[in-house]
Amino acid sequence: MSDKEKMFVDYILNKMHWCPFEDRSGVDFEKECVGFGEDGCGNCIYRNADKLNCK
């Protein structure tokens, strides 16, 4: 992860109080979710960043 990508993930983790992904985003919460703010959460956000703007 580049420095800019890390800043992006850190910003989300520091400014939000819940997972940024909607239920219909396509993220497999059963397999990928470790809990918002827990170890590994930032990696999940990074891996699924393309799903943040789900419509």
DRENBA-497260 format. One record per residue (C-alpha): residue number from 1; residue in three letters; x, y, z. Coordinates in Angstrom, 1 decimal, padded with zeros to 4 digits, always signed. Layout:
<NUM, ala, <X, Y, Z>>
...
//
This chain:
<1, met, <+000.0, +000.0, +000.0>>
<2, ser, <+001.4, +003.4, -001.0>>
<3, asp, <+001.7, +006.3, +001.4>>
<4, lys, <-001.3, +008.0, -000.2>>
<5, glu, <-003.4, +004.8, +000.0>>
<6, lys, <-002.5, +004.4, +003.7>>
<7, met, <-003.5, +008.0, +004.3>>
<8, phe, <-006.9, +007.3, +002.7>>
<9, val, <-007.5, +004.2, +004.8>>
<10, asp, <-006.3, +005.9, +008.0>>
<11, tyr, <-008.7, +008.9, +007.2>>
<12, ile, <-011.6, +006.5, +007.0>>
<13, leu, <-010.7, +004.7, +010.2>>
<14, asn, <-010.2, +007.9, +012.1>>
<15, lys, <-013.2, +009.9, +010.8>>
<16, met, <-015.9, +007.2, +010.6>>
<17, his, <-017.6, +005.3, +013.4>>
<18, trp, <-018.9, +002.4, +011.3>>
<19, cys, <-018.0, +000.3, +008.3>>
<20, pro, <-018.1, +002.4, +005.1>>
<21, phe, <-019.6, -000.4, +003.0>>
<22, glu, <-023.3, -000.8, +002.5>>
<23, asp, <-024.9, -004.3, +002.7>>
<24, arg, <-025.4, -004.3, -001.0>>
<25, ser, <-021.8, -003.3, -001.8>>
<26, gly, <-020.7, -006.8, -002.6>>
<27, val, <-018.3, -007.1, +000.3>>
<28, asp, <-018.5, -010.6, +001.8>>
<29, phe, <-018.9, -009.6, +005.4>>
<30, glu, <-018.9, -013.2, +006.7>>
<31, lys, <-015.5, -013.9, +005.2>>
<32, glu, <-013.8, -010.5, +005.1>>
<33, cys, <-015.0, -008.5, +008.0>>
<34, val, <-012.9, -008.5, +011.2>>
<35, gly, <-014.9, -005.7, +012.8>>
<36, phe, <-014.6, -002.0, +012.2>>
<37, gly, <-011.4, -000.6, +013.6>>
<38, glu, <-010.0, -004.0, +014.5>>
<39, asp, <-006.7, -005.4, +013.1>>
<40, gly, <-007.2, -006.1, +009.4>>
<41, cys, <-010.0, -003.6, +008.9>>
<42, gly, <-007.8, -001.2, +007.0>>
<43, asn, <-006.7, -004.0, +004.7>>
<44, cys, <-010.3, -004.9, +004.0>>
<45, ile, <-011.1, -001.2, +003.2>>
<46, tyr, <-008.1, -001.0, +000.9>>
<47, arg, <-009.0, -004.3, -000.9>>
<48, asn, <-012.6, -003.3, -001.4>>
<49, ala, <-012.1, +000.5, -002.1>>
<50, asp, <-013.7, +000.1, -005.5>>
<51, lys, <-016.9, -000.8, -003.8>>
<52, leu, <-017.2, +002.3, -001.7>>
<53, asn, <-019.3, +004.2, -004.2>>
<54, cys, <-021.9, +001.4, -004.6>>
<55, lys, <-025.2, +002.5, -006.1>>
//
